[in-house]
């Protein structure tokens, strides 16, 4: 960046907005204040990817949407780069069927008067020059807003703005009053990089490493990536010929047409002893040294908005086998978004892609994410298949195996309850595994917290 005189320098702006806390069954899903506090210690130059002078505005606890509007209008008038971060709960004005960012104090009956209409964001940003505006989102949709988001398939802000982030569905358990997974990993990736990555690259690294809730809406979507990307070569044309062999797809089980193949779940060895599944010895797979990720844009733009042609799964599997786990996870999650939009969240195809992501997480050594994904896939299959179906048992076995690899007590405790509920519904499961899993969960509940 060229240094210019003070009279010529433009100013940048960072606007951080905390909406209402997203709560489910008295459990906090998204804590906006915690997210703003974490972002507040990151230098504005890193947030904006610019060294020009800048201002930062925090809006935490604002109850009047007009107050937020005035701050947004002031930020939009900034001549330099602008970052707008929004965190909280998305809801709907049921009378007008419009999306709103709920502010503290917003209720179902007061949304029209106390929430921030989502279109206000686009209206204020639409006059800004392209390339200077970034909107970063870490939101959770409530039960009223989620069907509308599924209908839209996206959450646009303004044609002149780059929009990155995640909107979590209403059914996930949440992370308490701590920093949300997407925001936390976005900050970690920013600090970890020797050079500040481009926004798309930073977002892709974050999505690949954060344990996002299954079915979360990731922005930009596959449709938006395909619309803005230049034509890319056929991914299968650049792959080695051997990836088409069965041995090159050992981790991805073949299903018959028309559905895509799912992963093969890591089975619990029949010779496993009680010690293998106990709380005293939890073997962890040795991870290969992380490799420098390739430009993620080259991966993301290969996702079309029309019915997929060449099967992307051999390419994804080859990336994972080569140790390029972030690229594999990002590409798989982008294709999952396409499948969710095309076939629906309750479809067989969606479950199979969730299983693919679970196996990729296992291959990368991310056993916490793998456990959650395998458990979620097992519940989805159990909702439409018999309890003794091979696919149901394979998902449960995958979840149980990955859970035994979790050495962090907090992570194991977090994933254990849902896992036990799944295992308890499988009468053909080896009773020894269920007994040992319950013993471990009881031990984790009784053990003192380790800090």
N, C-alpha and C positions, 0 to 999 in steps of 0.2 A: 504494500500500500504506500502511495506517495504521500509524504508529509507536505501539508500546505499551511499557509499562514493562518493565524487565528481568525482573520476576517473572512477567510474562505472556507474554513472548516465547518462541516456539518456536524450536528449532534445526533447521537443515537438514543434509543429509549428502550428500556426493559419494563414491561408492565406485568406484574404478577397478581393474579386475581384468585382468591380463595372463595369458593361458593359454600354451599351448605354441606355438612358432613353426610356421606352416604352410609346408611345403617341398614342392616338386615338382621332381624331377630336379635336386636340389641347388640349386635356385633358390628363394629366399624369396618366398612369396606374400603372407603377412601377418606383419609384425614387431610383435608386441604391445608390446614394450618401447618401441619408437619411438613408437607411438601414445600410450602413457601419458605419455611425456616431453613430447609436443606438447600434450596436454590439461592437463598439470600446470602450464603457464605461463598458462593461461586462468583468470581469477578465478572463484572458486566462485559468486559472485553472477551471473555471466553464464551459467555452466553450469546453474544452478538457476532462472534468471529470477526471482530473489528477493534482497532486500537483508537478510534476517534473518541473524543469526549462524549459521555453519555449520562443519562439520568435514569434512575430506577424508582418505580412507584410500586408500593405494596398496598394491596387492598384486601385486608383480612378482617372479616366481620362486618363489612358494609351491608346494611339491610335495605337500602333504598336503591332500586335499579337506576334511577336518574343520576345518583352519585357515581355509580359505575360507568354509566354512559358518558358523563362529563370527563372522567379520567381516560376513558377509551378514546374520546374525541380529541383530547389533548395529545395523547400518544400518537394517534393517527396523523396529526399535523406535523410530527417530527420529520425533518427533511432527510435524515439519515436512516440507517438500518433500525428496524423495530422488531422486537420479540414480544409477543403476547402469550402468556402462559395462563391457562385456565384449569382449575382442578375443583372437583366437587360432584354434585349430583345433577344429572339431567332429568327433567320431568316434563310434563305436558299440561298445557292449558286445555282441559278436556272440552271446554266450550268452543274454543277456536281451533283446537287440534294443532297447536303450535308448540314447538320445542322451546324450553326455557332452561337456563342455568339457575337452579334453585339457590337463593341466597339464604343466609341464616334467618330463620323464622318463617320461611316459605312452607306453606301447607298445601294440601290438595285443593282446598277451597280458596286460597289466596294467590294462586300462581299468577294470575293475570295482573296483580297489583304489586307483588313482592318479588317475582322472578325476573331475570334478565332475558328478554326474548332473544333467541339465537340469531335471528336475522339482523338484529342491531349490530352484531359484530361485522357481518358482511357489508352492511350499509356504510359503516364508518371506515372500513378498510378499502372499499372499492376504488377510491380515488388515488390511492398510492401507486407510485411507479412499480412495475414488475421487478422482482429480484431483490427488493429491500425489506420484505415483510415475511416473518415466520410466525406461525401460530402453533403452539405446542400444547397438547391436550392430555390430561390424565383424569378421566371421568368415569363415573359409573351411572348407568341408566337404571331408573326405577322401573317397576312393572308397567307403569303407564307409558313410559317413553320407549321401552325396548321394542314393542311391535312396530312403532313408527320408524325407528332406526332401521329395522329389518326391511321395512318397505322401501325406505330411501336407499338403503345399501351403502350409505356413506354419511358424512357429517361435514359438508362443505362450509367454508368460512367466507372466502372471497377469491375470485379468479386471479387476483394479483398476488395472493399469498401462498406460500408453501405451508401445507398443513401436515403435521406429524403427530402421532400419539396413539392412544388406545382408549376405547370405551368398553368397560367391562359390563357383562350382563348382570341382571338383578339377582341371579341365584348363587353367586360365588360367596365363599365364606369370609373373604377379606383378610387384611393383615393387621387389624387392630389400629391403635393410635400411632403407628409408626409410618415412616415414609413409604409410599406406594412402590410396588416393584418396578414399574416402568420409569418413574421419576428417579428412583434410587440408582437403577442401572444406567440411566441416561447420564447422570452425574458421574458415576464410576467410570464409564467409558470415556467421558470427556476428560477426566483427570488422568486416566491411564495412558492416553495417547500422547506420544511425543510431539506430534503436530495435530492441531485441531482438525478433526475430520470434517468433511462436508456434511451438511445436515442429513442428507439421505443416507450416507454411509453411517453416520452416528446413530440414526434411527434404526437402521438394519442391524447394527451390532447390538443395540439395546433389545430389540425384539428377539434376537437370537439367544440372548443370555438371560432375559427376565422370565420368570415363571408366570406367564400371563394366564389368566383364567381361560379354560377351554371355551371356545366360541366367541372370545372377545373380538370386537371390531377393531381391526388394525388399520390405521390411516397413514399414508394413502392406500387405497384399496387396489386390488389387481386391475380393476377397470381404469382407475385413474393413472396407474403406472403405465398401462398399455397405451392410453390415450396420449400421454406426454412423451413416450419413448420413441426413439428412432427404430426402424425395423431392425430386428436382430436376427442373426443366423439361426437356423434350426438347431436346437440344443443337441439333438441326437447326432447331427452330422459331425460334430467336433469330438464325439466320444470315441474312445478306443473300442474296437470291435468286440473285445472280450467281455464288455459289460453286458452284452446280450445273453451270455451264457448263464445257466442257472447258478453256477458257483459265484458269479459276481453279484447275485441278488439274494444271497443266503439269508439276509436279514429281512427280506420282504416276501411274505407268503403270497402265492398266487391265488386269486379268486377267479371264478369263471366270469365271463362277460355278462352284463355290460359294466359291472362295477370294477373299480380299480383294485389292484392287489394291496393287501395290508401287510403288516410286518409279521414276522414270526416271533412269538413271545418267548422269552427265555424261560425254559421250564425249570422247575425245582427238581434237582437230581433226586432220584429215588433213594440213593444211598446217603442223603443228607442226614447228619446226626442232629441231636438236640442242640449241641454246641454250635453248629453252623447257623442256627436260627435264634440263638440266645442273645442276651444283652451284653455278654462279656466279650465275645469275639465276633466282630462284624467286619469281615474282609472287604476291602475296597479295591476295585480294579485300578491298576496302574494306568494313569492317563499319559498319552503321548504328549511331548512338549507342543504347546500351541504354536501353530504356524501363522505367519502373517497373512491375514485375510486378503483375498483378491478384491478388487473393486466390486462392491455389492450391486451397483447399478447394472452391471453386466448380467447379474443373476436375475434381478427383479424384473427387468424389462421383458423377460421371456414369457411372462404370463399373459395370455391373451384374454379378451373378454368374450370370445366365441368358444364353442366347444373345442377342447384341447385335441390336438392331432397326435403327434408323437408322444409316447408315454414319458413323462418327466422322471419317473421313479428310478430307472437305472442311473440317470445322471445324478440324482440326489444321493443315491446309495454310493456311487463312486466318489462323490465329494466327501461323504462321511468316512469311507474307508481310507481316503487319502489324508484324513485328519483335518479336513477343512469343515469343521463342525458348524461354525457360525453361518457359513454360506449355505450348508445343507439345511440347517434349521430355518433360515430366513426364506429360502426358496420353498420349502415344504409348507411353511405357515402362509405364504402368499398364495400357493395353490389351494390350501385349505380354505382360504377366504373365498376363492372362486367357487369351490365346491359348495360351501355353505350357502352362497347366494343362489347357485343354480339348482341345487337339490334340496336345500333346507337343512336346518340344524338337527332335525330328528332323523335324517336320512341314513341309510346304510353307508353311502359314500362318505358322508361326513365322519362317521365313526371310524371308517377304515383309514382316513387321513389323520384322525386323532391317534390311531395306533401307530401310524408311520412316524408321527412326531414323537410318540412315546419311545419307540425303538431308537430314534435318532438321539434323544436325550440320554438314553441308556448307553449308547455307543460313545457319547461325549463325556460320560461320567457324571452327568447331572441327574443323580438318582432321585432328588427331591421332585423335580419336574416330571421325571419319568413315572414316579409313583402316582402322582396326581393324575397324569394323563391316562395311565393304564387303568386306574380306578374308575375314572370318568367313562372310559370306553367300556369297561365291564358293566357299569350300571346301564349305559345306553343299550348294549346288546341284551342285557337281561330284561329290558323293557319290551323286547320283541322276540326273544328267543328263549328256549327252554333252559333251565338252570344247568342241565348237563350237556348243553351244546358245546362242541369242541372250542368254538370261538370264545364263548363265555369263560370257559375254564382257562383258556390260554391267556386272556386278558387278566383274570384274577391271579394266575401264576406269575405273570409279568409284574403286576403290582406288588405282590408279596415278595418276589425276589428283590426288586429294586428297593423296597422298604427295608429289607434286611441289610442293605448296603449303606444305609444312612447312619453315620456315626454321630451326627449332631443331635442331641436329645430333643431340642426344641423342634427341629425339622421332622424328626421321627414322630414326635407327639402330635404335631400338626396334621400329619398325613395318616396317622394310625387309626383314628376314630372312623373315618369314612371307609378305610380299607376293611376294618373288622365288620362293619355293617354289610359290605359286599360279600365277604367270605362267609358270613353267617347265613346268607341266602343260597348257598351252594351245598346241597345235601351230599353230593358225590365227592366233595373235597376231602382229602385225607384229614381226619379229625386231629391228627397230631400237629399239623401245620396251624390249624385254627387255635388249638390249645396253646401252642408256643407263642403265637402272635398275641393272644390275649394276655399271656403272662408278661410279655415284653411291654405291652401298652400299660398294664397295671404298674409295672416297675417304673416306667417313665413318669406316670402320674405321681408316684410316691417319692421319687428321687428328688433331692434338693436341687434347685436351679444352679447351673454352672455358669459363671460369668468370667 
